Amino acid sequence: MADDTRQSPSSETPSDNATRPRPREPANIMPGGMANTAGGMPADFTIGDAVRSIKLEEFKTIHRKPCARDGLLTGIGSGFAVGGIAAVLGRPVWKAANFAVAGFCLSSLGAYQYCQYRRGIEKAGMKRAVEIMDRKKADMQAKREARRKAKEEADRLEEERRKEEDRRRSWKFWLEKNLKFW
C-alpha cells in the first residue's frame, strides 16, 4: 500500500498559527449587539415615554384623519349595541360596560382597517386610471402628430404638383418642348 502523503497537524510551524486571526466573538453577532437583537441594543424606552410622546393636538384633529371618523362612528354604534345586549341579557353593569368597551375597540379597529384596505384599492385603481389616461394621451398625441405630418406631406406634394402644372402652362415650357434648334 502507498504511504500517506498528507502532513500531520503537528507538522504546522508556529508562524502559521501566529498569522491566523482568531475570532473573539461568534461571527454572526454585529458589534455592540447581543445574540438575539441582530446587532442592535435592547430597547431603552418605556410605556411612559410612549404616552408622553402623544400630544393633545393629535386628539383634537383625529376626526380629520382618513378613515378615523368611519372607524369611530362604527365603534360607537357597535359598542352601544354590544353593551346594551349584554345588559338586556342580565350581565352585571361592570361586565356590560366591559363588553361595550371591547365591542367599541374591536369594531372601530376593524372598520378602520377595512376603510384603509378600501382606500388602498381605490388608490391603486386611481394610479392605474392615471397610467391609462397618460397612455391614451400619448397615443392621441402620436396620432395627431402623424396626421399633421401626413397633411404637411400632402400639402408639399400638392404644392409641387401645382408648380409643375404652372410650369407646363408657361410659354417657356412650350418653347422648350416644341422648338428645338439643334
N, C-alpha and C positions, 0 to 999 in steps of 0.2 A: 504494500500500500504506500501511497505517496505521503510524504511528510506534510504537516500543516504549515503553510507559509504565512499565516496571519501572525501579526505581532500580538503579544500578550499585553494586557493593560499595565503590567508592571514595567514594560519597556518604554513608557512615556517619559520624556525628560521633564525635569522640574520647571523649565522655562515654558513648556506648553501649558501647564496648569496656571502659571502666573499671568499669561496673556489672555486667558479666557475670562470674560466678565461673569461674575456670579450674581444672579438676581437676588435682590434683597427682599422684594415683596412678590406676591403672586403676580403673574403677568397680566391678568385681566382686571386689575384694580387701577383706577386712574389716580394720579397724585392727589392727596388730600381727601380721598374718599374712603368709604367703608365698603365692605364686600357686598352689601345689599342696597347701596344707593347709586350704583352705576357712576361713580365718580363725584357725586355731589355730597354736600354736607347735610346732616339731619336738619329738619325744619326748626327754625328758631322763633316761630310766631305762635300765638295762642288765639283762642276764640275771642278773647277780649280785644286783641289787635284787629281782628276781622270786624267786630262790632263797632269799634272806634273809627274804622275806615268808611263806614256808611254815613252819608251826610243827610241832613234834614231836607235839603233841596231835592234829593232824589225821590223822596216820598211825596213831595209837593207836585212833582212833574211826572209821576208814574202813569197817569192817565194818558199822557202823550206818547208813551212808548208803543210801538206796534204790537198788537195782539194782547197787550196787558188789559185793556178795557174789556175785551171779549172774555178773557180768562177770568177776570174778577167778577164780572156780572154772572157768568155761568156758575162760578164757585159760590156766590151769594145765594143764588136760587137753589142750587143742589144742596148746599149746607142747610138752608132753611127746611128743605123738603126732608132730608135725612134726619135732622134733629126733630122735626115735627112728627115724623113717622115713629121714631124711637120713643117720643113722649106719649104718643097715642097708644103704642103697644105696651105701655106701663113701665118703661125703664125709669130709674130714678133721674132727677133733674141733672145731676152732675154727669151721669152716663149719657143722657140725651145731648147735653151740651158738648161732651167729648165727641159723640157721633157727629154732631153738626160741624164741629171744627175739622174733624177728619174728612167729612164729606166736602167741605169747602176747600180744604187743601188739595185733596186728590182730584176733584173735578176741575178746579181752577188750573192746576198744573197740567192736567190732560187737555183741557180746552186751549191753553196757551201753546202747548206743543203741537196740537193739531193745527192751530192757526199758523204757527211758524212753518209747518210742513206744507200747508196750502200756499203760503207766501213764497216758499222756495220753488214750488211747482209753477206758480204764476211768474216768478222771476225768470225761471228757465224758459217758459213759453214766450215771455216778452223778449228775451235775448234771441231766441230762435226767430221770432217775428221780425226783429230788427235786422237780423242777418239776411232773412229772405227779402225784406224791403231793400236792403243795400244791394243785394244781388240783382233784384229786378231793376233797380235804378241804374246799375252799371250796364245791364243788358239793354235797357231803353236808351241809355246814352250811346252805347255802341251802335245800336240800330240807327239812331239819329245821325251819328257821325257817318255811318255807311251811306245813308240816304243823301246826306249833304255832299259826300264825295262823289256819289253817282250823279247827282244833279250838276255838280261842277264839271264832271267829265262830259255829261250830255251837253251842257252849255258850251264847253270848249269845242266839242265836235260840231255842234250847230254853228258856232262862230266860224270854224274853219270851212265848213260846207258853204256858208253864206259868202265868205271871202272868195272861195273858189268860183262860186256862181257869179259874183260880181266881176271877177277877173275874166271869166269867159264872155261876159256881156260887153266887155270893153272892146274898143276898136283895135287895141294893140294885139289882143288875142286873135282877132280875125286876120290882121295883117300877118302875124307870125305863122298862122296855120295855112292861109291861102296864098300868100305871096312869098315865094321863095326865089331869091335872086341867084343863088348858086348852090 
